Amino acid sequence: MKLRIPEYIKEIAPYVPGKPIEALAREYGITDTVKLASNENPMGPSPKALAALQHVMADLHRYPDEPPYVLTRRLAEKFQVADNQVVLGNGSDELLEMLGRCLLQPGDEVIIPHPSFLMYTIVARSAGAVPVMVPLKHMTLDLDAMAASVTPRTRLIFVCNPNNPTGTVVSGPALAAFLAKVPEQVAVVVDEAYFEFVRDDTCRSGMTYLADDPRVVTLRTFSKAYGLAGLRVGYGVMAAPLADMLHRVRMPFNVNAPAQAAAVAALDDHEFLARTIANTHQGLDFLYAQLNRRGLQAFPSQGNFFLIDLGRPADQVYEAMLRHGVIVRPMNGYGYPNTIRLTVGLPEENQRFLIALDAVLAGESAS
Ligand SMILES: Cc1ncc(COP(=O)(O)O)c(C=O)c1O
């Protein structure tokens, strides 16, 4: 290729999403697939969101409200911040991208826990910045080591809380102590994509610290607990001057009209949110008990997913489970070759997973 693409772009390893249900239908002809690979909400979308969508369809020939007034207002109210502290994105992924564009230049350093959400590295590399990977300690973010990795070139630190893929959290006091060590020119992005599922009451949102600390950016999403992954809505809560910078690089109309309407309605659907959280917690407890009984190590998680150490190469188990119509996520790409990540499903989906796992593991020991 004659085009002059910067070396730092060529070095980006493409993001590999969970296998789509459609791909399993194409490749294996399986139509009753259970997908427990992308930390989606198995309950479907919020019914109130679905109802709201019907009302916007007739206006699809119009551009969406820009910036989205009602959704911004509702979020500002919910978190008791000013409207100009909320920035909406096409998924929280887009917030990550906007933050990278505003904060990073080639040669800057970005501190990233490892393993954690793979997009952090892509965001850093896209800007020509250097990802500084800090290994987890006991499956948890090692905040001391992360603070110790700060140099004069550090511009951004990612704190994933709960951490994807390990499901661990850092406590409020640990986060506060960490923030106290980080110099003032370094932004700390606290990614709370799974915060609604947290049961550990020592955990605090990054928003708790924002009033005293304008470097803290908290990201949330409608993709997980609110069941709207397909519509792509996420948001960041941050200091107004930084939000102003993000708006400058943000594409206009980045949150489409159906997404805006559905997200506003989902915020009001307390019953759906409560059912989602109850299903997640019951599913986690059920699956932990079942996997323990099988002698498999399942790691405690505060998210809607958790890791299972299979004690054998996970990619083979993953492939074999696909033939049973069950999609899980092998963790090779995250540095855990014997581990899969499982998203909690509906009770019947969790059962399907166990039946498929038993069949695959039995088949493996028989062969
Ligand atoms: C930790 C974390 N952050 C952000 C995202 C992106 O979510 P979305 O772009 O759907 O809001 C995900 C999605 O899996 C995630 O796991």
The ligand as an SDF file (V2000), in Angstrom:
LIG
                    3D

 16 16  0  0  0  0  0  0  0  0999 V2000
  -15.4230   -1.9920   30.5820 C   0  0  0  0  0  0  0  0  0  0  0  0
  -16.1870   -1.5950   29.3770 C   0  0  0  0  0  0  0  0  0  0  0  0
  -16.2140   -0.3020   29.0380 N   0  0  0  0  0  0  0  0  0  0  0  0
  -16.8900    0.1160   27.9520 C   0  0  0  0  0  0  0  0  0  0  0  0
  -17.5670   -0.7790   27.1600 C   0  0  0  0  0  0  0  0  0  0  0  0
  -18.2480   -0.2520   25.9370 C   0  0  0  0  0  0  0  0  0  0  0  0
  -19.5900   -0.2420   26.0800 O   0  0  0  0  0  0  0  0  0  0  0  0
  -20.5420    0.5630   25.0740 P   0  0  0  0  0  0  0  0  0  0  0  0
  -19.6790    1.1780   24.0180 O   0  0  0  0  0  0  0  0  0  0  0  0
  -21.4780   -0.4440   24.5500 O   0  0  0  0  0  0  0  0  0  0  0  0
  -21.1910    1.5940   25.9430 O   0  0  0  0  0  0  0  0  0  0  0  0
  -17.5860   -2.1280   27.4760 C   0  0  0  0  0  0  0  0  0  0  0  0
  -18.2920   -3.0850   26.6210 C   0  0  0  0  0  0  0  0  0  0  0  0
  -18.1970   -4.2680   26.7020 O   0  0  0  0  0  0  0  0  0  0  0  0
  -16.8550   -2.5510   28.6130 C   0  0  0  0  0  0  0  0  0  0  0  0
  -16.7850   -3.8310   28.9570 O   0  0  0  0  0  0  0  0  0  0  0  0
  1  2  1  0
  2  3  1  0
  2 15  2  0
  3  4  2  0
  4  5  1  0
  5  6  1  0
  5 12  2  0
  6  7  1  0
  7  8  1  0
  8  9  2  0
  8 10  1  0
  8 11  1  0
 12 13  1  0
 12 15  1  0
 13 14  2  0
 15 16  1  0
M  END
$$$$
